[in-house]
Amino acid sequence: TIPIFLHSVVFRSSGLITLPSILLIGPSGSGKTSLLTLFERGTKAAATHISQTPIAVECSLPVGSVANSDRYRSENDPTNQAHKKFLLVDTPGHGKLRHHALENITNPQNLKGLIFLVDAATLSAGDEGLRQTADYLHDVLLLLQKRATGSKAAKALKEIPVLIAANKMDLFTALPAALVKSSLEAEISKVRTSRSKGLLDSGIGMGDAEDEKDDWLGEMGSINFKFSQMEEFDVSVEVVGGNVAGGEGPTVDKWWKWISERL
Ligand code: GDP
């Protein structure tokens, strides 16, 4: 499974240190492989990378950005270098393989945050991409929500920050970040309603108010889903735009910043 594999990667590349990891998920085609490749390269020479697999890539923060945990260290402190490294874990966006992604969330290995990458050019109203993306995101957020009320191990990471990275901003069809946010919220509201209706129709939810409550994302009784409803479950969601490819080169500074603030 991915968590075990991940461990061996960490062991090989960094001795006994378990590197902080950032989980990268999202529908296929959103740009995960491209982002992984870009982040692995960073701004440094390739020499800083030690391991490369399709799913876990060791990255370093670009020169000049300081991890949150290192902000009081002297610039010459050698531990600075070690602390700047982190693992970016790619997970298959394909439906059937999604449980691997979800496994990583329930078994955090020094997990510091989650990046959900979306293709901002496929999120217009009525676009199949919007429905699929909202469907996947709904499931991920529901898992995080359940985690907050779940087992001890899953609770190890108290607060989980989620970055919805709205990719492909270089394309003129891409929605701006604010619209990506509201479109996803609106579509997740629909997913949420149809899921609970599905439960009722199949009789699963009948008479068991607790179960129904468990599978309802965000605030009970609310008509519209908002990402801010996740705060109650210690999940903070931010939507930030960027582009990995195209345009006049990559624009990922804000994503880097988000990562560095969580390391
Ligand atoms: P994955 O399936 O999530 O791993 O997505 P890929 O990394 O394979 O990217 C899917 C396609 O989108 C590829 O053709 C990329 O070149 C393209 N792509 C990725 N990021 C961007 C971007 O920021 N802008 C544009 N225009 N294309 C991108």
Residues whose N, C-alpha, C, O or C-beta is under 5 A from the ligand:
A	BS01	GDP	P27 S28 G29 S30 G31 K32 T33 S34 N167 K168 M169 D170 N243 V244 A245 G246
